[in-house]
């Protein structure tokens, strides 16, 4: 992980035509540590850790933050954000207080919460939001218990400060246990995720207009294991109505999608990402053919800052991507390895989309003309 400030510049001649904004996706690990006497998530952040996660997000200052597993520590998580962000409606926790649960027929019980939470900086306007449950799940008392909550996706229609309209999908797809994956017992989990990718694709296409679409979340999917490219990316592009990009593939993997490999184990037993660098938390975006476009200009997996007393705050690291609006041919994206920006005629932005005038440190990214790959300059 490179603990650096990623800088991108908009040339002065086109600055008024473009706008930068940042979006982060984060599974906040908000399942209760226990329900009654049963241990549920004993190693989770709990209330105190959730406050620290909220403070971390407030300090980072991303323009949009899309969270998953915002269940039992919602107030602890969101109070630090209240002064700077607006938020979607919370769908509730996972617990038994005040509920009538038929413990003799637990197979029929499902919590109504989805754990999804969207927040956006003041000055960004929400015009519509829709919550949609998945039509397919797998795992009631095993396989990560996906049928115990109402997982799905939320669609947000937003207007940025500069007037650009975007659509954001935030979601949490079916999980599986690493043990099941290693033993080849995760086929039904993968089948459920494939159906969810298809449901997501059809929802995007049914509502697609001239606005760019961003897809984020804990997708529990690897290109090396799940047929994401074929059933989502290629299927959308085959309609001729849009182009689809993955920010990690574009900026971190030289534009190459990992090939699916039967029986591959993509994640180590402790949850660490393998050398390929592909993670479960993804940021994809869809540019309509006859509409406005956005482009990813920086990507960060924060494995350094997301810590407390040397320990990870939750069980996922935040993924953050900075986007630029406007056509790629005319925005004049450039880079520098000069840490002194005082005399620059350009306007520079950091990972959070904030102006970075004066001095800056770190690694920068260079876009080579219209090509989608990036070159790191040290």
C-alpha positions in Angstrom: 0.0 0.0 0.0 1.4 3.4 -0.9 0.6 5.9 1.8 0.6 8.9 -0.4 -1.4 11.9 -1.6 -2.6 11.2 -5.2 -2.7 14.4 -7.2 -4.4 15.2 -10.4 -4.5 18.5 -12.3 -7.0 20.1 -14.5 -5.5 22.5 -17.0 -6.6 26.1 -16.4 -8.2 26.4 -19.9 -10.7 23.7 -19.1 -11.1 23.9 -15.3 -14.5 25.6 -15.6 -15.8 22.6 -17.7 -14.8 19.9 -15.3 -15.5 19.0 -11.6 -13.8 16.6 -9.3 -15.5 14.6 -6.6 -14.6 11.6 -4.4 -16.5 8.6 -3.4 -15.6 6.0 -0.8 -17.1 2.6 -0.1 -16.7 0.9 3.3 -18.1 -2.1 5.0 -18.3 -0.7 8.6 -18.6 -4.2 10.2 -21.6 -3.1 12.3 -23.1 -6.4 13.2 -23.7 -6.7 17.0 -20.9 -8.3 19.0 -23.5 -10.5 20.6 -27.3 -11.1 20.7 -28.5 -12.1 24.1 -25.8 -14.7 25.1 -24.8 -15.7 21.6 -21.6 -14.3 20.1 -22.3 -12.8 16.7 -19.4 -10.6 15.8 -17.1 -10.5 18.9 -14.1 -9.1 17.0 -16.1 -6.3 15.4 -15.5 -2.6 16.3 -18.5 -2.3 18.6 -19.7 1.1 19.7 -16.3 2.6 20.5 -14.7 1.4 17.2 -17.7 2.7 15.3 -17.2 6.2 16.7 -13.6 6.0 15.5 -14.7 4.9 12.1 -17.1 7.9 11.9 -14.3 10.2 13.0 -12.0 8.7 10.4 -14.5 9.4 7.6 -15.1 12.9 8.9 -11.4 13.6 8.8 -11.0 12.1 5.3 -13.7 14.4 3.9 -14.8 12.3 1.0 -17.7 13.9 -1.0 -19.8 10.7 -0.9 -19.5 7.8 1.5 -21.4 4.6 0.8 -21.4 2.1 3.7 -22.5 -1.5 4.2 -23.3 -3.4 7.5 -24.5 -0.2 9.2 -26.6 -2.2 11.7 -26.2 -1.9 15.4 -23.9 1.1 15.9 -25.6 3.6 13.6 -25.6 6.6 16.0 -22.0 6.0 17.1 -21.0 5.8 13.4 -22.9 8.8 12.0 -22.8 11.4 14.8 -19.3 12.5 13.9 -20.5 13.1 10.3 -23.6 15.2 11.2 -22.1 18.6 10.7 -20.7 17.9 7.3 -22.9 15.3 5.7 -26.5 14.5 4.9 -27.6 10.9 5.2 -30.1 8.4 3.9 -32.7 6.7 6.1 -31.3 4.0 8.4 -33.2 0.7 8.0 -32.6 -0.6 11.6 -30.5 -3.0 13.5 -30.0 -6.8 14.0 -31.3 -7.7 17.4 -34.2 -8.9 19.5 -35.1 -5.9 21.7 -38.7 -4.9 21.1 -39.3 -7.6 18.5 -41.5 -10.7 18.6 -39.4 -13.5 17.2 -40.7 -17.0 16.9 -37.6 -18.9 18.1 -39.2 -22.2 17.3 -39.5 -21.3 13.6 -36.3 -19.2 13.0 -36.2 -20.5 9.5 -39.1 -18.1 8.7 -37.5 -15.0 10.3 -35.7 -12.3 8.3 -34.6 -8.9 9.7 -35.9 -6.1 7.6 -32.7 -4.1 7.6 -30.2 -4.0 4.7 -27.3 -2.3 6.5 -26.8 0.2 3.7 -26.2 3.8 4.4 -25.4 6.6 2.0 -24.0 10.0 3.0 -23.0 13.0 0.9 -21.3 16.3 1.7 -23.4 19.4 2.2 -23.8 21.2 -1.1 -24.6 18.0 -2.9 -28.3 17.5 -3.5 -30.3 14.3 -3.4 -33.2 14.2 -5.8 -34.4 10.6 -5.4 -33.5 7.4 -3.7 -34.9 3.8 -4.2 -34.3 0.8 -2.0 -34.5 -2.6 -3.7 -34.0 -6.1 -2.1 -32.3 -8.9 -3.9 -34.7 -11.4 -5.5 -32.2 -14.2 -4.8 -30.2 -15.1 -1.7 -28.6 -18.2 -0.3 -27.7 -19.1 3.3 -30.0 -19.1 6.3 -28.0 -20.7 9.1 -24.8 -21.2 7.2 -22.9 -19.7 4.2 -22.6 -16.3 5.9 -26.3 -16.2 6.9 -27.3 -14.0 3.9 -31.0 -14.8 4.2 -31.2 -13.5 7.8 -31.2 -9.8 6.6 -32.8 -8.1 3.7 -29.8 -7.4 1.6 -30.1 -5.5 -1.7 -29.1 -2.2 -3.3 -29.9 1.5 -2.9 -30.0 3.9 -5.9 -29.3 7.5 -5.3 -29.9 10.3 -7.9 -27.6 13.2 -6.9 -26.6 16.6 -8.2 -23.0 17.7 -7.5 -22.0 21.2 -6.5 -21.1 22.1 -10.0 -24.4 20.9 -11.4 -23.3 17.5 -12.7 -26.0 14.9 -12.2 -25.0 11.4 -11.3 -26.5 8.1 -10.2 -24.9 6.0 -7.4 -25.8 2.4 -6.6 -24.7 1.1 -3.1 -25.0 -2.6 -2.3 -24.0 -5.6 -0.3 -24.0 -8.9 -2.3 -24.1 -12.4 -0.9 -21.1 -13.6 0.9 -19.6 -17.0 1.5 -17.3 -18.5 4.1 -13.6 -18.9 3.2 -13.8 -22.5 4.3 -16.6 -23.2 1.9 -14.6 -21.5 -0.9 -11.5 -23.5 -0.1 -13.5 -26.8 0.0 -15.4 -26.0 -3.3 -18.7 -25.7 -1.4 -19.6 -22.2 -2.5 -21.3 -22.9 -5.8 -24.7 -21.8 -4.5 -23.2 -18.6 -3.1 -21.7 -17.8 -6.5 -25.1 -18.7 -8.2 -26.9 -16.2 -5.9 -24.3 -13.5 -6.6 -24.6 -14.1 -10.4 -28.4 -13.5 -10.1 -27.7 -10.4 -8.1 -25.3 -9.1 -10.8 -28.0 -9.8 -13.4 -30.7 -8.0 -11.3 -28.4 -5.0 -10.9 -27.6 -4.9 -14.6 -31.3 -5.0 -15.6 -32.2 -2.2 -13.1 -29.4 0.0 -14.4 -30.4 -0.6 -18.0 -34.1 0.0 -17.2 -33.4 3.4 -15.7 -30.4 4.4 -17.8 -30.6 7.9 -19.3 -27.9 10.6 -19.9 -26.5 10.5 -16.4 -23.3 8.5 -15.5 -23.8 5.7 -13.0 -21.4 4.6 -10.2 -21.7 1.2 -8.7 -20.0 0.6 -5.3 -20.2 -1.7 -2.3 -19.1 -4.9 -0.7 -19.7 -7.0 -3.8 -18.2 -10.2 -2.3 -17.1 -10.9 -5.9 -13.8 -11.5 -7.5 -13.2 -11.4 -11.3 -11.1 -14.5 -10.8 -14.0 -16.4 -9.3 -17.3 -14.8 -10.5 -18.4 -14.1 -14.1 -18.7 -10.4 -13.5 -17.2 -9.2 -16.8 -19.3 -11.5 -19.0 -22.6 -11.0 -17.2 -22.4 -7.4 -16.2 -19.8 -5.4 -18.0 -19.9 -7.1 -21.4 -23.7 -7.5 -21.3 -24.2 -3.8 -20.7 -21.8 -2.8 -23.4 -23.4 -5.3 -25.8 -26.5 -3.1 -25.8 -24.5 -0.3 -27.3 -26.0 2.1 -24.7 -23.1 2.5 -22.4 -19.4 1.8 -21.6 -18.5 0.2 -18.2 -15.3 0.6 -16.3 -13.8 -0.7 -13.0 -11.6 1.9 -11.3 -9.2 -0.7 -9.8 -8.8 -2.4 -13.1 -8.3 0.9 -14.9 -5.9 2.5 -12.5 -4.2 -0.3 -10.6 -4.2 -3.3 -13.0 -3.2 -1.8 -16.3 -6.7 -2.1 -17.7 -6.7 -5.9 -17.5 -9.6 -7.8 -15.9 -8.4 -11.0 -14.1 -9.5 -14.2 -15.9 -11.9 -16.5 -14.1 -10.2 -19.7 -12.9 -12.3 -22.7 -11.8 -11.6 -23.6 -8.2 -9.3 -20.6 -7.5 -9.1 -19.3 -3.9 -8.9 -15.5 -4.2 -8.6 -14.7 -0.6 -6.4 -16.0 2.2 -7.8 -17.5 5.3 -7.3 -14.3 7.3 -9.0 -12.2 4.7 -5.9 -10.6 3.2 -6.0 -9.8 -0.5 -3.8 -12.0 -2.6 -0.9 -10.6 -4.7 -3.3 -9.8 -7.6 -4.6 -6.9 -5.5 -8.2 -7.5 -6.3 -10.6 -6.9 -3.5 -14.2 -7.6 -2.7 -15.0 -3.9 -2.4 -15.3 -2.4 -5.9 -16.0 0.9 -7.6 -17.4 0.5 -11.2 -18.9 3.2 -13.4 -21.2 3.3 -16.4 -21.0 6.1 -19.0 -24.1 6.3 -21.2 -23.3 6.5 -24.9 -25.6 9.4 -25.4 -25.0 11.2 -22.2 -22.4 12.9 -19.9 -19.3 11.1 -18.8 -17.1 10.8 -15.7 -13.6 9.3 -15.5 -11.7 7.8 -12.5 -8.5 9.7 -11.9 -7.3 8.2 -8.6 -7.8 5.0 -6.6 -6.8 4.3 -3.0 -7.1 1.4 -0.6 -6.3 2.8 2.8 -4.5 0.1 4.6 -2.4 2.6 6.6 -4.7 5.2 8.0 -7.6 2.9 8.9 -6.1 1.7 12.1 -6.4 2.2 15.9 -3.6 1.0 18.2 -2.1 -0.8 15.3 -5.3 -2.8 14.6 -7.7 -2.5 11.7 -10.9 -0.6 12.7 -13.2 -3.1 10.9 -12.9 -6.1 8.7 -12.7 -4.2 5.4 -10.4 -1.3 4.3 -12.0 1.7 2.8 -11.7 2.1 -1.0 -11.8 5.6 -2.3 -11.9 6.9 -5.9 -11.7 10.4 -7.3 -13.7 11.2 -10.4 -13.5 14.0 -12.9 -16.5 15.0 -14.9 -16.4 16.0 -18.6 -15.0 14.5 -21.7 -11.6 12.8 -21.4 -10.3 14.5 -24.6 -10.8 18.0 -23.4 -10.1 18.0 -19.7 -6.4 18.2 -20.0 -5.4 15.8 -17.3 -1.7 16.1 -16.5 0.6 15.2 -13.6 3.7 16.4 -11.8 6.3 15.1 -9.4 7.1 18.6 -8.3 6.0 19.0 -4.6 6.0 22.8 -4.9 2.7 23.8 -6.6 2.8 27.5 -5.6 3.8 28.8 -9.0 1.7 26.4 -11.0 -0.9 27.8 -13.4 -3.0 24.7 -13.0 -5.6 23.8 -10.4 -4.6 20.7 -8.4 -6.8 18.3 -6.4 -6.1 15.6 -3.8 -7.8 12.3 -3.4 -10.8 13.9 -1.7 -11.3 16.3 -4.6 -10.1 19.3 -2.5 -7.8 21.9 -3.9 -4.1 21.1 -3.1 -2.5 24.5 -3.5 1.0 25.2 -2.2 3.1 22.1 -1.3 2.1 18.5 -1.9 3.8 15.2 -1.2 3.4 11.8 -2.6 3.0 9.7 -5.7 1.0 11.2 -8.6 -0.8 9.6 -11.5 -0.4 10.3 -15.2 -2.9 9.7 -17.9 -1.3 9.2 -21.3 -3.6 10.9 -23.8 -6.9 9.0 -24.1 -5.5 5.7 -22.8 -7.1 4.4 -19.7 -4.0 3.1 -18.0 -2.0 5.1 -15.5 1.7 5.4 -15.0 3.1 6.0 -11.5 5.8 8.7 -11.2 7.9 8.5 -8.1 
